[in-house]
Amino acid sequence: MSSSPSPRDLPSVDSLLNTSALRSAAAKIGQAAATAAVRPAVDDLRTEVVAGRRSTPLPTVGDLAETIAAALCLEEASRLRPVLNATGILLHT
């Protein structure tokens, strides 16, 4: 019989930030942005566990870090868009 996870089973923010996946993401987007992404993920898991809505085992630290890092990469990629700066054309014609 498997027991439901407890809040003590949750990974710490520091343990997640010290994984290679999130260290790499933090190097690209900054430590503050990485930390800002990790905290809500841990808070969401904590809410599920405390409310008793999580009956499956918690993801491993590595799996959770990979998921957060992938979401950060997608978010960062969606922010960067190629732009054509054509202001010189209007000023010089």
For each residue, the residues with C-beta under 8 A, 3 or more apart:
1:
2: 57
3:
4: 49 52 54 55
5: 9 10 49 54 57 58
6: 9 49
7: 10 46 49 50
8:
9: 5 6 49 58
10: 5 7 42 45 46 49 58
11: 15 16 42 58 61 64
12: 15 16 42
13: 16 17 35 38 39 42
14: 17 18
15: 11 12 18 19 61
16: 11 12 13 19 22 38 41 42 61 64 65 68
17: 13 14 22 23 26 31 34 35 38
18: 14 15 22 23
19: 15 16 22 23 61 62 65
20: 23 24
21: 24 25 62 65 66 68 69
22: 16 17 18 19 25 26 34 38 65 68 69
23: 17 18 19 20 26 27
24: 20 21 27 28 69
25: 21 22 28 29 34 68 69 72 73
26: 17 22 23 29 30 31 33 34 35
27: 23 24
28: 24 25 73 76
29: 25 26 33 34 72 76
30: 26 33 34
31: 17 26 34 35
32: 35 36
33: 26 29 30 36 37 72
34: 17 22 25 26 29 30 31 37 38 72
35: 13 17 26 31 32 38 39
36: 32 33 39 40
37: 33 34 40 41 68 71 72 75
38: 13 16 17 22 34 35 41 42 68
39: 13 35 36 42 43
40: 36 37 43 44
41: 16 37 38 44 45 64 67 68
42: 10 11 12 13 16 38 39 45 46
43: 39 40 46 47
44: 40 41 47 48
45: 10 41 42 48 49 54 58 64
46: 7 10 42 43 49 50
47: 43 44 50 51
48: 44 45 51 53 54
49: 4 5 6 7 9 10 45 46 52 53 54 58
50: 7 46 47
51: 47 48
52: 4 49
53: 48 49
54: 4 5 45 48 49 58
55: 4
56:
57: 2 5
58: 5 9 10 11 45 49 54 64
59: 63 64 67
60: 63 64
61: 11 15 16 19 64 65
62: 19 21 65 66
63: 59 60 66 67
64: 11 16 41 45 58 59 60 61 67 68
65: 16 19 21 22 61 62 68 69
66: 21 62 63 69 70
67: 41 59 63 64 70 71
68: 16 21 22 25 37 38 41 64 65 71 72
69: 21 22 24 25 65 66 72 73
70: 66 67 73 74
71: 37 67 68 74 75
72: 25 29 33 34 37 68 69 75 76
73: 25 28 69 70 76 77
74: 70 71 77 78
75: 37 71 72 78 79
76: 28 29 72 73 79 80
77: 73 74 80
78: 74 75
79: 75 76
80: 76 77
81:
82:
83:
84:
85: 88
86: 89 90
87: 90 91
88: 85 91 92
89: 86 92 93
90: 86 87 93
91: 87 88
92: 88 89
93: 89 90
